């Protein structure tokens, strides 16, 4: 088993239950840890035999652009799309973090983690 990790995809999006969040938006960080077997890709130097991380980045970017009230909803959409579109994906752990969430206190971020 091998892992491919996209570390801290930085995006701006408009998720949240508050009306202001839909208008103002917020910064997000998305981490994607994928498990696969890329032995054949490594031996043959063949991108088609592994997971193309540019494709993963585009899926995350597209799904994050679709507004939702809950990060849970966004995370499930991303995971489902990754599982559907990436034939070599065996397992994924996705973390979506809203940076500086609108709370009455100093919080660096709130994260949702989905393993599938």
KOLGU-4560 file (N, C-alpha, C; in nm, 3 decimals, padded with zeros to 5 digits):
<recs>
<n_xx: 00.085 n_yy: -00.118 n_zz: 00.000 ca_xx: 00.000 ca_yy: 00.000 ca_zz: 00.000 c_xx: 00.089 c_yy: 00.124 c_zz: 00.000 mol: A seq: 1 type: UNK>
<n_xx: 00.054 n_yy: 00.221 n_zz: -00.083 ca_xx: 00.129 ca_yy: 00.344 ca_zz: -00.093 c_xx: 00.035 c_yy: 00.462 c_zz: -00.066 mol: A seq: 2 type: UNK>
<n_xx: 00.093 n_yy: 00.576 n_zz: -00.036 ca_xx: 00.013 ca_yy: 00.695 ca_zz: -00.006 c_xx: 00.055 c_yy: 00.811 c_zz: -00.095 mol: A seq: 3 type: UNK>
<n_xx: -00.044 n_yy: 00.889 n_zz: -00.134 ca_xx: -00.023 ca_yy: 01.015 ca_zz: -00.204 c_xx: -00.095 c_yy: 01.120 c_zz: -00.120 mol: A seq: 4 type: UNK>
<n_xx: -00.024 n_yy: 01.227 n_zz: -00.087 ca_xx: -00.078 ca_yy: 01.328 ca_zz: 00.006 c_xx: -00.073 c_yy: 01.467 c_zz: -00.058 mol: A seq: 5 type: UNK>
<n_xx: -00.189 n_yy: 01.527 n_zz: -00.070 ca_xx: -00.197 ca_yy: 01.668 ca_zz: -00.110 c_xx: -00.209 c_yy: 01.748 c_zz: 00.018 mol: A seq: 6 type: UNK>
<n_xx: -00.110 n_yy: 01.829 n_zz: 00.045 ca_xx: -00.096 ca_yy: 01.900 ca_zz: 00.172 c_xx: -00.140 c_yy: 02.046 c_zz: 00.158 mol: A seq: 7 type: UNK>
<n_xx: -00.246 n_yy: 02.080 n_zz: 00.228 ca_xx: -00.292 ca_yy: 02.217 ca_zz: 00.244 c_xx: -00.325 c_yy: 02.285 c_zz: 00.111 mol: A seq: 8 type: UNK>
<n_xx: -00.426 n_yy: 02.233 n_zz: 00.045 ca_xx: -00.481 ca_yy: 02.302 ca_zz: -00.072 c_xx: -00.552 c_yy: 02.426 c_zz: -00.017 mol: A seq: 9 type: UNK>
<n_xx: -00.508 n_yy: 02.544 n_zz: -00.057 ca_xx: -00.565 ca_yy: 02.668 ca_zz: -00.004 c_xx: -00.669 c_yy: 02.722 c_zz: -00.102 mol: A seq: 10 type: UNK>
<n_xx: -00.790 n_yy: 02.743 n_zz: -00.049 ca_xx: -00.902 ca_yy: 02.789 ca_zz: -00.131 c_xx: -00.983 c_yy: 02.894 c_zz: -00.056 mol: A seq: 11 type: UNK>
<n_xx: -01.055 n_yy: 02.973 n_zz: -00.132 ca_xx: -01.150 ca_yy: 03.068 ca_zz: -00.074 c_xx: -01.288 c_yy: 03.021 c_zz: -00.118 mol: A seq: 12 type: UNK>
<n_xx: -01.381 n_yy: 03.010 n_zz: -00.021 ca_xx: -01.515 ca_yy: 02.959 ca_zz: -00.053 c_xx: -01.619 c_yy: 03.025 c_zz: 00.038 mol: A seq: 13 type: UNK>
<n_xx: -01.744 n_yy: 02.993 n_zz: 00.013 ca_xx: -01.856 ca_yy: 03.062 ca_zz: 00.076 c_xx: -01.948 c_yy: 02.967 c_zz: 00.153 mol: A seq: 14 type: UNK>
<n_xx: -01.890 n_yy: 02.879 n_zz: 00.234 ca_xx: -01.969 ca_yy: 02.783 ca_zz: 00.311 c_xx: -02.003 c_yy: 02.839 c_zz: 00.449 mol: A seq: 15 type: UNK>
<n_xx: -02.115 n_yy: 02.796 n_zz: 00.501 ca_xx: -02.152 ca_yy: 02.834 ca_zz: 00.637 c_xx: -02.301 c_yy: 02.859 c_zz: 00.650 mol: A seq: 16 type: UNK>
<n_xx: -02.350 n_yy: 02.851 n_zz: 00.770 ca_xx: -02.492 ca_yy: 02.869 ca_zz: 00.799 c_xx: -02.531 c_yy: 03.016 c_zz: 00.816 mol: A seq: 17 type: UNK>
<n_xx: -02.435 n_yy: 03.101 n_zz: 00.844 ca_xx: -02.465 ca_yy: 03.243 ca_zz: 00.864 c_xx: -02.478 c_yy: 03.315 c_zz: 00.730 mol: A seq: 18 type: UNK>
<n_xx: -02.574 n_yy: 03.406 n_zz: 00.717 ca_xx: -02.589 ca_yy: 03.480 ca_zz: 00.591 c_xx: -02.462 c_yy: 03.554 c_zz: 00.549 mol: A seq: 19 type: UNK>
<n_xx: -02.387 n_yy: 03.605 n_zz: 00.647 ca_xx: -02.264 ca_yy: 03.677 ca_zz: 00.616 c_xx: -02.161 c_yy: 03.586 c_zz: 00.549 mol: A seq: 20 type: UNK>
<n_xx: -02.160 n_yy: 03.459 n_zz: 00.587 ca_xx: -02.063 ca_yy: 03.366 ca_zz: 00.529 c_xx: -02.088 c_yy: 03.344 c_zz: 00.380 mol: A seq: 21 type: UNK>
<n_xx: -02.214 n_yy: 03.350 n_zz: 00.341 ca_xx: -02.249 ca_yy: 03.334 ca_zz: 00.200 c_xx: -02.205 c_yy: 03.456 c_zz: 00.119 mol: A seq: 22 type: UNK>
<n_xx: -02.196 n_yy: 03.571 n_zz: 00.184 ca_xx: -02.157 ca_yy: 03.694 ca_zz: 00.115 c_xx: -02.007 c_yy: 03.720 c_zz: 00.121 mol: A seq: 23 type: UNK>
<n_xx: -01.949 n_yy: 03.701 n_zz: 00.238 ca_xx: -01.810 ca_yy: 03.738 ca_zz: 00.260 c_xx: -01.714 c_yy: 03.623 c_zz: 00.226 mol: A seq: 24 type: UNK>
<n_xx: -01.752 n_yy: 03.503 n_zz: 00.259 ca_xx: -01.665 ca_yy: 03.389 ca_zz: 00.236 c_xx: -01.555 c_yy: 03.377 c_zz: 00.340 mol: A seq: 25 type: UNK>
<n_xx: -01.469 n_yy: 03.276 n_zz: 00.321 ca_xx: -01.364 ca_yy: 03.249 ca_zz: 00.418 c_xx: -01.252 c_yy: 03.169 c_zz: 00.350 mol: A seq: 26 type: UNK>
<n_xx: -01.139 n_yy: 03.166 n_zz: 00.415 ca_xx: -01.027 ca_yy: 03.084 ca_zz: 00.369 c_xx: -01.042 c_yy: 02.941 c_zz: 00.422 mol: A seq: 27 type: UNK>
<n_xx: -01.004 n_yy: 02.846 n_zz: 00.338 ca_xx: -01.011 ca_yy: 02.705 ca_zz: 00.372 c_xx: -00.879 c_yy: 02.637 c_zz: 00.338 mol: A seq: 28 type: UNK>
<n_xx: -00.851 n_yy: 02.529 n_zz: 00.409 ca_xx: -00.738 ca_yy: 02.442 ca_zz: 00.378 c_xx: -00.793 c_yy: 02.300 c_zz: 00.366 mol: A seq: 29 type: UNK>
<n_xx: -00.754 n_yy: 02.232 n_zz: 00.261 ca_xx: -00.800 ca_yy: 02.095 ca_zz: 00.238 c_xx: -00.678 c_yy: 02.005 c_zz: 00.224 mol: A seq: 30 type: UNK>
<n_xx: -00.677 n_yy: 01.896 n_zz: 00.302 ca_xx: -00.572 ca_yy: 01.795 ca_zz: 00.294 c_xx: -00.635 c_yy: 01.665 c_zz: 00.244 mol: A seq: 31 type: UNK>
<n_xx: -00.566 n_yy: 01.598 n_zz: 00.153 ca_xx: -00.617 ca_yy: 01.473 ca_zz: 00.097 c_xx: -00.507 c_yy: 01.368 c_zz: 00.107 mol: A seq: 32 type: UNK>
<n_xx: -00.532 n_yy: 01.263 n_zz: 00.186 ca_xx: -00.441 ca_yy: 01.150 ca_zz: 00.197 c_xx: -00.507 c_yy: 01.032 c_zz: 00.126 mol: A seq: 33 type: UNK>
<n_xx: -00.441 n_yy: 00.982 n_zz: 00.021 ca_xx: -00.498 ca_yy: 00.873 ca_zz: -00.057 c_xx: -00.408 c_yy: 00.751 c_zz: -00.049 mol: A seq: 34 type: UNK>
<n_xx: -00.471 n_yy: 00.634 n_zz: -00.036 ca_xx: -00.397 ca_yy: 00.509 ca_zz: -00.037 c_xx: -00.424 c_yy: 00.439 c_zz: -00.170 mol: A seq: 35 type: UNK>
<n_xx: -00.317 n_yy: 00.383 n_zz: -00.228 ca_xx: -00.324 ca_yy: 00.317 ca_zz: -00.357 c_xx: -00.205 c_yy: 00.223 c_zz: -00.368 mol: A seq: 36 type: UNK>
<n_xx: -00.201 n_yy: 00.149 n_zz: -00.475 ca_xx: -00.082 ca_yy: 00.069 ca_zz: -00.505 c_xx: -00.024 c_yy: 00.126 c_zz: -00.634 mol: A seq: 37 type: UNK>
<n_xx: 00.085 n_yy: 00.201 n_zz: -00.622 ca_xx: 00.143 ca_yy: 00.260 ca_zz: -00.744 c_xx: 00.271 c_yy: 00.188 c_zz: -00.788 mol: A seq: 38 type: UNK>
<n_xx: 00.283 n_yy: 00.060 n_zz: -00.753 ca_xx: 00.400 ca_yy: -00.019 ca_zz: -00.792 c_xx: 00.418 c_yy: -00.020 c_zz: -00.943 mol: A seq: 39 type: UNK>
<n_xx: 00.312 n_yy: -00.052 n_zz: -01.017 ca_xx: 00.320 ca_yy: -00.058 ca_zz: -01.164 c_xx: 00.356 c_yy: 00.078 c_zz: -01.221 mol: A seq: 40 type: UNK>
<n_xx: 00.295 n_yy: 00.184 n_zz: -01.168 ca_xx: 00.327 ca_yy: 00.319 ca_zz: -01.215 c_xx: 00.473 c_yy: 00.353 c_zz: -01.191 mol: A seq: 41 type: UNK>
<n_xx: 00.525 n_yy: 00.316 n_zz: -01.076 ca_xx: 00.664 ca_yy: 00.345 ca_zz: -01.043 c_xx: 00.761 c_yy: 00.267 c_zz: -01.132 mol: A seq: 42 type: UNK>
<n_xx: 00.730 n_yy: 00.141 n_zz: -01.158 ca_xx: 00.817 ca_yy: 00.058 ca_zz: -01.242 c_xx: 00.816 c_yy: 00.107 c_zz: -01.386 mol: A seq: 43 type: UNK>
<n_xx: 00.695 n_yy: 00.139 n_zz: -01.437 ca_xx: 00.680 ca_yy: 00.175 ca_zz: -01.579 c_xx: 00.682 c_yy: 00.325 c_zz: -01.604 mol: A seq: 44 type: UNK>
<n_xx: 00.693 n_yy: 00.405 n_zz: -01.499 ca_xx: 00.692 ca_yy: 00.552 ca_zz: -01.514 c_xx: 00.568 c_yy: 00.596 c_zz: -01.590 mol: A seq: 45 type: UNK>
<n_xx: 00.450 n_yy: 00.546 n_zz: -01.543 ca_xx: 00.324 ca_yy: 00.561 ca_zz: -01.616 c_xx: 00.217 c_yy: 00.625 c_zz: -01.528 mol: A seq: 46 type: UNK>
<n_xx: 00.182 n_yy: 00.749 n_zz: -01.558 ca_xx: 00.082 ca_yy: 00.823 ca_zz: -01.480 c_xx: -00.055 c_yy: 00.753 c_zz: -01.480 mol: A seq: 47 type: UNK>
<n_xx: -00.088 n_yy: 00.683 n_zz: -01.586 ca_xx: -00.218 ca_yy: 00.616 ca_zz: -01.595 c_xx: -00.234 c_yy: 00.503 c_zz: -01.493 mol: A seq: 48 type: UNK>
<n_xx: -00.125 n_yy: 00.462 n_zz: -01.431 ca_xx: -00.131 ca_yy: 00.351 ca_zz: -01.334 c_xx: -00.128 c_yy: 00.400 c_zz: -01.189 mol: A seq: 49 type: UNK>
<n_xx: -00.153 n_yy: 00.528 n_zz: -01.170 ca_xx: -00.155 ca_yy: 00.584 ca_zz: -01.035 c_xx: -00.262 c_yy: 00.692 c_zz: -01.028 mol: A seq: 50 type: UNK>
<n_xx: -00.261 n_yy: 00.770 n_zz: -00.924 ca_xx: -00.356 ca_yy: 00.879 ca_zz: -00.905 c_xx: -00.289 c_yy: 01.010 c_zz: -00.946 mol: A seq: 51 type: UNK>
<n_xx: -00.349 n_yy: 01.079 n_zz: -01.039 ca_xx: -00.298 ca_yy: 01.208 ca_zz: -01.086 c_xx: -00.341 c_yy: 01.315 c_zz: -00.986 mol: A seq: 52 type: UNK>
<n_xx: -00.246 n_yy: 01.371 n_zz: -00.912 ca_xx: -00.282 ca_yy: 01.467 ca_zz: -00.808 c_xx: -00.336 c_yy: 01.598 c_zz: -00.865 mol: A seq: 53 type: UNK>
<n_xx: -00.310 n_yy: 01.626 n_zz: -00.991 ca_xx: -00.373 ca_yy: 01.744 ca_zz: -01.054 c_xx: -00.523 c_yy: 01.723 c_zz: -01.068 mol: A seq: 54 type: UNK>
<n_xx: -00.564 n_yy: 01.601 n_zz: -01.099 ca_xx: -00.706 ca_yy: 01.567 ca_zz: -01.105 c_xx: -00.770 c_yy: 01.582 c_zz: -00.967 mol: A seq: 55 type: UNK>
<n_xx: -00.700 n_yy: 01.537 n_zz: -00.864 ca_xx: -00.750 ca_yy: 01.549 ca_zz: -00.726 c_xx: -00.769 c_yy: 01.697 c_zz: -00.690 mol: A seq: 56 type: UNK>
<n_xx: -00.668 n_yy: 01.778 n_zz: -00.721 ca_xx: -00.677 ca_yy: 01.921 ca_zz: -00.694 c_xx: -00.799 c_yy: 01.982 c_zz: -00.763 mol: A seq: 57 type: UNK>
<n_xx: -00.822 n_yy: 01.949 n_zz: -00.889 ca_xx: -00.936 ca_yy: 02.004 ca_zz: -00.962 c_xx: -01.070 c_yy: 01.960 c_zz: -00.905 mol: A seq: 58 type: UNK>
<n_xx: -01.079 n_yy: 01.835 n_zz: -00.861 ca_xx: -01.203 ca_yy: 01.786 ca_zz: -00.798 c_xx: -01.230 c_yy: 01.865 c_zz: -00.670 mol: A seq: 59 type: UNK>
<n_xx: -01.129 n_yy: 01.881 n_zz: -00.587 ca_xx: -01.145 ca_yy: 01.957 ca_zz: -00.461 c_xx: -01.187 c_yy: 02.100 c_zz: -00.492 mol: A seq: 60 type: UNK>
<n_xx: -01.120 n_yy: 02.163 n_zz: -00.586 ca_xx: -01.150 ca_yy: 02.302 ca_zz: -00.622 c_xx: -01.295 c_yy: 02.316 c_zz: -00.673 mol: A seq: 61 type: UNK>
<n_xx: -01.337 n_yy: 02.225 n_zz: -00.760 ca_xx: -01.474 ca_yy: 02.231 ca_zz: -00.814 c_xx: -01.579 c_yy: 02.211 c_zz: -00.706 mol: A seq: 62 type: UNK>
<n_xx: -01.559 n_yy: 02.114 n_zz: -00.619 ca_xx: -01.658 ca_yy: 02.085 ca_zz: -00.515 c_xx: -01.660 c_yy: 02.194 c_zz: -00.408 mol: A seq: 63 type: UNK>
<n_xx: -01.545 n_yy: 02.253 n_zz: -00.377 ca_xx: -01.540 ca_yy: 02.362 ca_zz: -00.280 c_xx: -01.610 c_yy: 02.486 c_zz: -00.333 mol: A seq: 64 type: UNK>
<n_xx: -01.621 n_yy: 02.500 n_zz: -00.465 ca_xx: -01.686 ca_yy: 02.617 ca_zz: -00.525 c_xx: -01.838 c_yy: 02.610 c_zz: -00.518 mol: A seq: 65 type: UNK>
<n_xx: -01.892 n_yy: 02.492 n_zz: -00.485 ca_xx: -02.037 ca_yy: 02.476 ca_zz: -00.472 c_xx: -02.075 c_yy: 02.503 c_zz: -00.327 mol: A seq: 66 type: UNK>
<n_xx: -02.147 n_yy: 02.611 n_zz: -00.305 ca_xx: -02.181 ca_yy: 02.655 ca_zz: -00.169 c_xx: -02.264 c_yy: 02.552 c_zz: -00.092 mol: A seq: 67 type: UNK>
<n_xx: -02.234 n_yy: 02.542 n_zz: 00.036 ca_xx: -02.309 ca_yy: 02.455 ca_zz: 00.127 c_xx: -02.313 c_yy: 02.520 c_zz: 00.265 mol: A seq: 68 type: UNK>
<n_xx: -02.413 n_yy: 02.483 n_zz: 00.342 ca_xx: -02.421 ca_yy: 02.531 ca_zz: 00.480 c_xx: -02.317 c_yy: 02.462 c_zz: 00.568 mol: A seq: 69 type: UNK>
<n_xx: -02.299 n_yy: 02.332 n_zz: 00.546 ca_xx: -02.215 ca_yy: 02.252 ca_zz: 00.636 c_xx: -02.089 c_yy: 02.202 c_zz: 00.569 mol: A seq: 70 type: UNK>
<n_xx: -01.978 n_yy: 02.208 n_zz: 00.641 ca_xx: -01.853 ca_yy: 02.149 ca_zz: 00.591 c_xx: -01.867 c_yy: 01.998 c_zz: 00.576 mol: A seq: 71 type: UNK>
<n_xx: -01.949 n_yy: 01.938 n_zz: 00.660 ca_xx: -01.974 ca_yy: 01.795 ca_zz: 00.649 c_xx: -02.027 c_yy: 01.759 c_zz: 00.510 mol: A seq: 72 type: UNK>
<n_xx: -02.118 n_yy: 01.841 n_zz: 00.461 ca_xx: -02.176 ca_yy: 01.818 ca_zz: 00.328 c_xx: -02.070 c_yy: 01.831 c_zz: 00.219 mol: A seq: 73 type: UNK>
<n_xx: -01.990 n_yy: 01.934 n_zz: 00.227 ca_xx: -01.884 ca_yy: 01.957 ca_zz: 00.129 c_xx: -01.784 c_yy: 01.841 c_zz: 00.131 mol: A seq: 74 type: UNK>
<n_xx: -01.743 n_yy: 01.799 n_zz: 00.249 ca_xx: -01.646 ca_yy: 01.690 ca_zz: 00.262 c_xx: -01.700 c_yy: 01.560 c_zz: 00.203 mol: A seq: 75 type: UNK>
<n_xx: -01.827 n_yy: 01.529 n_zz: 00.229 ca_xx: -01.886 ca_yy: 01.408 ca_zz: 00.173 c_xx: -01.892 c_yy: 01.415 c_zz: 00.021 mol: A seq: 76 type: UNK>
<n_xx: -01.924 n_yy: 01.533 n_zz: -00.033 ca_xx: -01.927 ca_yy: 01.548 ca_zz: -00.179 c_xx: -01.791 c_yy: 01.523 c_zz: -00.240 mol: A seq: 77 type: UNK>
<n_xx: -01.689 n_yy: 01.580 n_zz: -00.178 ca_xx: -01.552 ca_yy: 01.563 ca_zz: -00.230 c_xx: -01.513 c_yy: 01.415 c_zz: -00.226 mol: A seq: 78 type: UNK>
<n_xx: -01.533 n_yy: 01.351 n_zz: -00.113 ca_xx: -01.496 ca_yy: 01.210 ca_zz: -00.099 c_xx: -01.570 c_yy: 01.123 c_zz: -00.200 mol: A seq: 79 type: UNK>
<n_xx: -01.699 n_yy: 01.145 n_zz: -00.214 ca_xx: -01.778 ca_yy: 01.065 ca_zz: -00.309 c_xx: -01.729 c_yy: 01.084 c_zz: -00.452 mol: A seq: 80 type: UNK>
<n_xx: -01.694 n_yy: 01.206 n_zz: -00.486 ca_xx: -01.644 ca_yy: 01.233 ca_zz: -00.622 c_xx: -01.507 c_yy: 01.168 c_zz: -00.643 mol: A seq: 81 type: UNK>
<n_xx: -01.420 n_yy: 01.177 n_zz: -00.544 ca_xx: -01.289 ca_yy: 01.112 ca_zz: -00.555 c_xx: -01.304 c_yy: 00.962 c_zz: -00.574 mol: A seq: 82 type: UNK>
<n_xx: -01.392 n_yy: 00.900 n_zz: -00.495 ca_xx: -01.414 ca_yy: 00.756 ca_zz: -00.505 c_xx: -01.471 c_yy: 00.718 c_zz: -00.641 mol: A seq: 83 type: UNK>
<n_xx: -01.555 n_yy: 00.803 n_zz: -00.696 ca_xx: -01.618 ca_yy: 00.776 ca_zz: -00.825 c_xx: -01.520 c_yy: 00.795 c_zz: -00.941 mol: A seq: 84 type: UNK>
<n_xx: -01.438 n_yy: 00.898 n_zz: -00.935 ca_xx: -01.354 ca_yy: 00.937 ca_zz: -01.049 c_xx: -01.215 c_yy: 00.875 c_zz: -01.051 mol: A seq: 85 type: UNK>
<n_xx: -01.165 n_yy: 00.827 n_zz: -00.939 ca_xx: -01.026 ca_yy: 00.778 ca_zz: -00.933 c_xx: -01.024 c_yy: 00.626 c_zz: -00.921 mol: A seq: 86 type: UNK>
<n_xx: -01.000 n_yy: 00.559 n_zz: -01.030 ca_xx: -01.007 ca_yy: 00.414 ca_zz: -01.034 c_xx: -00.902 c_yy: 00.347 c_zz: -00.946 mol: A seq: 87 type: UNK>
<n_xx: -00.788 n_yy: 00.409 n_zz: -00.924 ca_xx: -00.681 ca_yy: 00.348 ca_zz: -00.844 c_xx: -00.691 c_yy: 00.382 c_zz: -00.695 mol: A seq: 88 type: UNK>
<n_xx: -00.790 n_yy: 00.461 n_zz: -00.656 ca_xx: -00.804 ca_yy: 00.500 ca_zz: -00.515 c_xx: -00.859 c_yy: 00.383 c_zz: -00.434 mol: A seq: 89 type: UNK>
<n_xx: -00.787 n_yy: 00.349 n_zz: -00.327 ca_xx: -00.832 ca_yy: 00.241 ca_zz: -00.239 c_xx: -00.891 c_yy: 00.295 c_zz: -00.109 mol: A seq: 90 type: UNK>
<n_xx: -00.834 n_yy: 00.403 n_zz: -00.059 ca_xx: -00.883 ca_yy: 00.463 ca_zz: 00.065 c_xx: -00.846 c_yy: 00.610 c_zz: 00.063 mol: A seq: 91 type: UNK>
<n_xx: -00.931 n_yy: 00.694 n_zz: 00.122 ca_xx: -00.903 ca_yy: 00.837 ca_zz: 00.128 c_xx: -00.936 c_yy: 00.891 c_zz: 00.266 mol: A seq: 92 type: UNK>
<n_xx: -00.852 n_yy: 00.981 n_zz: 00.313 ca_xx: -00.880 ca_yy: 01.059 ca_zz: 00.433 c_xx: -00.875 c_yy: 01.205 c_zz: 00.391 mol: A seq: 93 type: UNK>
<n_xx: -00.987 n_yy: 01.272 n_zz: 00.411 ca_xx: -01.002 ca_yy: 01.412 ca_zz: 00.368 c_xx: -01.022 c_yy: 01.499 c_zz: 00.491 mol: A seq: 94 type: UNK>
<n_xx: -00.947 n_yy: 01.608 n_zz: 00.498 ca_xx: -00.965 ca_yy: 01.706 ca_zz: 00.605 c_xx: -00.997 c_yy: 01.840 c_zz: 00.540 mol: A seq: 95 type: UNK>
<n_xx: -01.112 n_yy: 01.898 n_zz: 00.578 ca_xx: -01.150 ca_yy: 02.032 ca_zz: 00.533 c_xx: -01.148 c_yy: 02.122 c_zz: 00.655 mol: A seq: 96 type: UNK>
<n_xx: -01.068 n_yy: 02.228 n_zz: 00.649 ca_xx: -01.055 ca_yy: 02.320 ca_zz: 00.762 c_xx: -01.100 c_yy: 02.459 c_zz: 00.722 mol: A seq: 97 type: UNK>
<n_xx: -01.195 n_yy: 02.513 n_zz: 00.799 ca_xx: -01.233 ca_yy: 02.653 ca_zz: 00.783 c_xx: -01.141 c_yy: 02.734 c_zz: 00.874 mol: A seq: 98 type: UNK>
<n_xx: -01.061 n_yy: 02.820 n_zz: 00.813 ca_xx: -00.966 ca_yy: 02.900 ca_zz: 00.888 c_xx: -01.036 c_yy: 03.023 c_zz: 00.946 mol: A seq: 99 type: UNK>
<n_xx: -01.003 n_yy: 03.055 n_zz: 01.069 ca_xx: -01.063 ca_yy: 03.170 ca_zz: 01.138 c_xx: -01.216 c_yy: 03.170 c_zz: 01.130 mol: A seq: 100 type: UNK>
<n_xx: -01.282 n_yy: 03.067 n_zz: 01.181 ca_xx: -01.428 ca_yy: 03.061 ca_zz: 01.172 c_xx: -01.492 c_yy: 03.173 c_zz: 01.254 mol: A seq: 101 type: UNK>
<n_xx: -01.613 n_yy: 03.214 n_zz: 01.211 ca_xx: -01.681 ca_yy: 03.323 ca_zz: 01.283 c_xx: -01.738 c_yy: 03.275 c_zz: 01.417 mol: A seq: 102 type: UNK>
<n_xx: -01.654 n_yy: 03.282 n_zz: 01.519 ca_xx: -01.695 ca_yy: 03.240 ca_zz: 01.654 c_xx: -01.663 c_yy: 03.354 c_zz: 01.749 mol: A seq: 103 type: UNK>
<n_xx: -01.723 n_yy: 03.349 n_zz: 01.862 ca_xx: -01.698 ca_yy: 03.450 ca_zz: 01.964 c_xx: -01.576 c_yy: 03.409 c_zz: 02.046 mol: A seq: 104 type: UNK>
<n_xx: -01.461 n_yy: 03.402 n_zz: 01.976 ca_xx: -01.338 ca_yy: 03.362 ca_zz: 02.042 c_xx: -01.229 c_yy: 03.343 c_zz: 01.939 mol: A seq: 105 type: UNK>
<n_xx: -01.108 n_yy: 03.325 n_zz: 01.987 ca_xx: -00.992 ca_yy: 03.312 ca_zz: 01.899 c_xx: -00.970 c_yy: 03.164 c_zz: 01.867 mol: A seq: 106 type: UNK>
<n_xx: -01.013 n_yy: 03.121 n_zz: 01.748 ca_xx: -00.999 ca_yy: 02.983 ca_zz: 01.704 c_xx: -00.928 c_yy: 02.983 c_zz: 01.569 mol: A seq: 107 type: UNK>
<n_xx: -00.818 n_yy: 02.912 n_zz: 01.560 ca_xx: -00.741 ca_yy: 02.908 ca_zz: 01.435 c_xx: -00.820 c_yy: 02.844 c_zz: 01.322 mol: A seq: 108 type: UNK>
<n_xx: -00.896 n_yy: 02.737 n_zz: 01.353 ca_xx: -00.972 ca_yy: 02.670 ca_zz: 01.249 c_xx: -01.063 c_yy: 02.563 c_zz: 01.306 mol: A seq: 109 type: UNK>
<n_xx: -01.158 n_yy: 02.523 n_zz: 01.224 ca_xx: -01.248 ca_yy: 02.412 ca_zz: 01.256 c_xx: -01.236 c_yy: 02.313 c_zz: 01.140 mol: A seq: 110 type: UNK>
<n_xx: -01.214 n_yy: 02.185 n_zz: 01.173 ca_xx: -01.191 ca_yy: 02.085 ca_zz: 01.069 c_xx: -01.294 c_yy: 01.973 c_zz: 01.072 mol: A seq: 111 type: UNK>
<n_xx: -01.322 n_yy: 01.923 n_zz: 00.952 ca_xx: -01.404 ca_yy: 01.805 ca_zz: 00.934 c_xx: -01.311 c_yy: 01.700 c_zz: 00.874 mol: A seq: 112 type: UNK>
<n_xx: -01.311 n_yy: 01.579 n_zz: 00.928 ca_xx: -01.229 ca_yy: 01.471 ca_zz: 00.875 c_xx: -01.320 c_yy: 01.355 c_zz: 00.834 mol: A seq: 113 type: UNK>
<n_xx: -01.304 n_yy: 01.310 n_zz: 00.709 ca_xx: -01.382 ca_yy: 01.198 ca_zz: 00.657 c_xx: -01.285 c_yy: 01.092 c_zz: 00.609 mol: A seq: 114 type: UNK>
<n_xx: -01.306 n_yy: 00.968 n_zz: 00.653 ca_xx: -01.227 ca_yy: 00.856 ca_zz: 00.604 c_xx: -01.319 c_yy: 00.762 c_zz: 00.529 mol: A seq: 115 type: UNK>
<n_xx: -01.278 n_yy: 00.722 n_zz: 00.411 ca_xx: -01.363 ca_yy: 00.631 ca_zz: 00.331 c_xx: -01.276 c_yy: 00.541 c_zz: 00.247 mol: A seq: 116 type: UNK>
</recs>
